[in-house]
Amino acid sequence: MQQQETPRRSRGLAVAATPDRKPSRVDRLGLWLSKSSTIDGLWVGTTESKPYPALRRVEEALQLIKRHDALNYSRIIRHLDRIWVHLLPSAQAHYDRSLNACVLDERYVLKDAMTLEQLASTIVHEATHARLEGWGVQYIEAMRTRIEAICLRRELNFLTNTPDSEFLRDEIVRTLEWSAADRDFFSNKNFELRRQDGEIETLRYLNAPNWLTRWATWLIRRRRDRASVSKGS
């Protein structure tokens, strides 16, 4: 998830990876239903409706990387199997180990302020997660601050070669400084809180019935209250 307004962003924060690499049935169905293309052997797909603007943006972002940074582009092609755009409650972008995919939230890709440079930088970030996973570096709680710093620095490396990216470089530097000072942001507890809040926002985005949104909000609050009581006891 990436918050552009302030340096308090979770750029590319992944949900805790499952031990196996098998996609869920829901993910397999979503992949099957997606509109997709293949770019240099990389599957790129989206669950959005026609005319698939998010898919086009991702394709253009990949071409931007290919033009300006052959090394990072080759790593994306080598270390990722997929780039998949769909509704992602837990983050605006993350690396999904079970799919070996850079997963992007549709709302993030399509927001008005999104630039190709930022989208390309996000893809570089997630491909770095895939590369580290391939080396056996797992995204466990104790390692997250260091892993995110590596991924952010890889973004900086990419943006150094990319025109009109000074603002993004400054933003990433601020994010690096902040993340080193606020390690709790990467805790399992805070990941879960952000996931729950994201589920409510996704229901609102989908124009779910008010009763369903209220029920989900009540259920989440009840779980949090129970967790607080258990922790206190």
C-alpha positions as CSV (number, residue, x, y, z in Angstrom):
1,M,0.0,0.0,0.0
2,Q,1.3,3.4,-0.9
3,Q,0.2,6.7,0.7
4,Q,1.3,9.5,-1.6
5,E,0.3,12.4,0.6
6,T,2.9,11.8,3.3
7,P,6.1,9.8,3.8
8,R,4.0,7.4,6.0
9,R,3.6,5.0,3.2
10,S,3.7,1.2,3.0
11,R,5.2,1.0,-0.4
12,G,5.0,-2.5,-1.6
13,L,4.2,-4.0,1.8
14,A,3.3,-7.6,1.4
15,V,0.8,-9.6,3.3
16,A,2.5,-12.3,5.3
17,A,3.5,-15.1,2.9
18,T,2.0,-18.5,3.2
19,P,4.4,-21.5,3.4
20,D,3.3,-23.1,0.2
21,R,3.3,-21.5,-3.3
22,K,-0.2,-22.7,-4.4
23,P,-2.6,-20.0,-5.4
24,S,-6.0,-20.1,-3.7
25,R,-9.1,-21.1,-5.6
26,V,-10.3,-17.6,-5.6
27,D,-7.1,-16.4,-7.1
28,R,-7.1,-19.1,-9.8
29,L,-10.6,-18.1,-10.7
30,G,-9.6,-14.4,-10.8
31,L,-6.7,-15.1,-13.0
32,W,-8.8,-17.2,-15.4
33,L,-11.4,-14.3,-15.6
34,S,-8.8,-11.6,-16.2
35,K,-8.0,-9.8,-19.4
36,S,-4.3,-10.4,-20.0
37,S,-1.4,-9.9,-22.3
38,T,2.1,-11.3,-22.4
39,I,5.1,-9.0,-22.5
40,D,8.5,-10.6,-23.0
41,G,7.2,-13.8,-21.4
42,L,5.6,-11.9,-18.4
43,W,1.9,-12.4,-17.8
44,V,0.1,-9.0,-17.3
45,G,-3.6,-9.1,-16.4
46,T,-6.5,-7.2,-14.8
47,T,-9.9,-8.0,-13.5
48,E,-11.3,-4.5,-14.5
49,S,-13.8,-3.9,-17.2
50,K,-13.3,-2.6,-20.7
51,P,-11.5,-0.7,-22.0
52,Y,-8.9,-1.9,-19.4
53,P,-7.2,1.4,-18.6
54,A,-5.2,-0.1,-15.7
55,L,-3.8,-2.9,-18.0
56,R,-2.7,-0.3,-20.5
57,R,-1.0,1.8,-17.8
58,V,1.0,-1.2,-16.6
59,E,2.0,-2.1,-20.1
60,E,3.2,1.5,-20.6
61,A,5.1,1.5,-17.3
62,L,6.9,-1.7,-18.3
63,Q,7.9,-0.1,-21.5
64,L,9.2,2.9,-19.5
65,I,11.4,0.6,-17.4
66,K,12.6,-1.2,-20.6
67,R,13.7,2.1,-22.2
68,H,15.5,3.6,-19.2
69,D,16.8,0.7,-17.1
70,A,17.6,-2.6,-18.9
71,L,19.0,-4.2,-15.8
72,N,15.9,-3.7,-13.7
73,Y,13.7,-4.7,-16.6
74,S,15.5,-8.0,-17.0
75,R,15.1,-8.7,-13.3
76,I,11.4,-8.0,-13.5
77,I,11.1,-10.5,-16.4
78,R,13.3,-13.0,-14.7
79,H,12.0,-13.0,-11.1
80,L,8.2,-12.3,-11.6
81,D,5.7,-14.6,-13.3
82,R,2.9,-12.1,-13.3
83,I,1.7,-8.6,-12.8
84,W,-1.9,-8.6,-11.7
85,V,-4.3,-5.7,-11.2
86,H,-7.4,-6.2,-9.1
87,L,-9.0,-4.9,-5.9
88,L,-6.5,-5.3,-3.1
89,P,-7.8,-4.5,0.3
90,S,-4.6,-5.1,2.2
91,A,-2.3,-2.8,0.3
92,Q,-2.0,-0.6,-2.8
93,A,0.8,-2.9,-4.1
94,H,2.4,-6.1,-2.8
95,Y,4.3,-9.1,-3.8
96,D,2.2,-12.3,-3.6
97,R,4.5,-15.2,-3.1
98,S,1.8,-17.8,-3.9
99,L,1.4,-16.3,-7.4
100,N,5.0,-15.0,-7.7
101,A,3.3,-11.8,-8.7
102,C,3.4,-8.1,-8.4
103,V,-0.2,-7.4,-7.4
104,L,-1.5,-3.8,-7.8
105,D,-4.7,-2.4,-6.5
106,E,-6.9,-1.1,-9.3
107,R,-7.7,2.1,-7.5
108,Y,-4.0,2.8,-7.0
109,V,-3.1,2.3,-10.7
110,L,-6.0,4.4,-11.9
111,K,-5.9,7.4,-9.5
112,D,-5.6,10.7,-11.2
113,A,-2.2,11.6,-9.6
114,M,-0.6,8.4,-10.7
115,T,2.3,8.8,-13.1
116,L,4.0,6.2,-15.2
117,E,7.2,6.8,-13.3
118,Q,5.6,6.1,-10.0
119,L,3.9,3.0,-11.3
120,A,7.1,1.7,-12.9
121,S,9.0,2.4,-9.6
122,T,6.3,0.3,-7.7
123,I,6.8,-2.6,-10.1
124,V,10.6,-2.4,-9.6
125,H,10.0,-2.5,-5.8
126,E,7.8,-5.6,-6.0
127,A,10.2,-7.4,-8.3
128,T,12.9,-6.8,-5.7
129,H,10.7,-8.6,-3.2
130,A,10.5,-11.5,-5.6
131,R,14.2,-11.5,-6.1
132,L,14.8,-11.6,-2.4
133,E,12.3,-14.4,-1.9
134,G,14.2,-16.3,-4.6
135,W,17.3,-16.0,-2.5
136,G,15.5,-17.4,0.5
137,V,15.0,-14.0,2.3
138,Q,11.5,-14.4,3.8
139,Y,9.3,-11.5,4.7
140,I,9.1,-12.2,8.4
141,E,8.4,-9.5,10.9
142,A,11.9,-9.2,12.2
143,M,13.3,-8.6,8.7
144,R,10.7,-6.3,7.2
145,T,12.4,-2.9,7.9
146,R,15.6,-4.1,6.2
147,I,13.8,-5.7,3.3
148,E,11.7,-2.6,2.6
149,A,14.8,-0.5,2.7
150,I,16.4,-2.7,0.1
151,C,13.4,-2.4,-2.1
152,L,13.2,1.4,-1.7
153,R,16.8,1.7,-2.6
154,R,16.2,-0.3,-5.8
155,E,13.5,2.2,-6.7
156,L,16.0,5.0,-6.2
157,N,18.4,3.2,-8.4
158,F,15.8,2.9,-11.1
159,L,14.6,6.6,-10.8
160,T,18.2,7.8,-11.1
161,N,18.0,6.7,-14.7
162,T,14.5,8.0,-15.3
163,P,13.8,11.6,-16.5
164,D,11.4,13.8,-14.5
165,S,11.6,11.8,-11.3
166,E,13.2,14.2,-8.8
167,F,10.0,14.5,-6.8
168,L,9.6,10.7,-6.5
169,R,13.3,10.3,-5.5
170,D,12.8,12.9,-2.7
171,E,9.7,11.1,-1.6
172,I,11.4,7.7,-1.4
173,V,14.3,9.3,0.6
174,R,11.8,10.6,3.1
175,T,10.1,7.2,3.3
176,L,13.4,5.5,4.0
177,E,14.1,7.9,6.9
178,W,10.6,7.4,8.3
179,S,10.6,3.6,8.0
180,A,13.9,3.4,9.9
181,A,12.4,5.4,12.8
182,D,9.0,3.6,12.9
183,R,9.6,-0.1,12.9
184,D,6.2,-0.9,14.5
185,F,4.5,0.1,11.2
186,F,5.8,-3.3,9.8
187,S,4.5,-5.4,12.7
188,N,2.0,-8.3,12.2
189,K,-0.5,-6.4,14.3
190,N,-0.4,-3.3,12.2
191,F,-0.5,-5.3,9.0
192,E,-3.7,-6.9,10.3
193,L,-5.3,-3.5,11.3
194,R,-4.5,-2.1,7.8
195,R,-6.0,-5.2,6.1
196,Q,-9.2,-4.8,8.1
197,D,-9.6,-1.1,7.4
198,G,-8.9,-1.8,3.8
199,E,-11.7,-4.4,3.6
200,I,-14.2,-1.7,4.8
201,E,-12.9,0.8,2.2
202,T,-13.2,-1.8,-0.5
203,L,-16.8,-2.5,0.4
204,R,-17.6,1.2,0.1
205,Y,-15.8,1.4,-3.2
206,L,-17.9,-1.4,-4.5
207,N,-21.1,0.4,-3.3
208,A,-21.9,-2.5,-1.0
209,P,-25.2,-2.2,0.9
210,N,-25.0,0.0,4.0
211,W,-26.1,-2.9,6.2
212,L,-23.2,-5.1,4.9
213,T,-20.6,-2.3,5.5
214,R,-22.0,-1.6,9.0
215,W,-22.0,-5.4,9.8
216,A,-18.4,-5.8,8.6
217,T,-17.3,-2.7,10.6
218,W,-19.0,-4.0,13.8
219,L,-17.4,-7.4,13.3
220,I,-13.9,-5.9,12.9
221,R,-14.4,-3.7,16.0
222,R,-15.6,-6.7,18.0
223,R,-12.5,-8.7,17.0
224,R,-10.2,-5.8,18.0
225,D,-11.9,-5.5,21.3
226,R,-11.6,-9.2,22.0
227,A,-7.9,-9.0,21.0
228,S,-7.3,-6.1,23.4
229,V,-9.0,-7.9,26.3
230,S,-7.0,-11.0,25.6
231,K,-3.8,-9.1,25.5
232,G,-4.7,-7.2,28.7
233,S,-5.4,-10.4,30.6
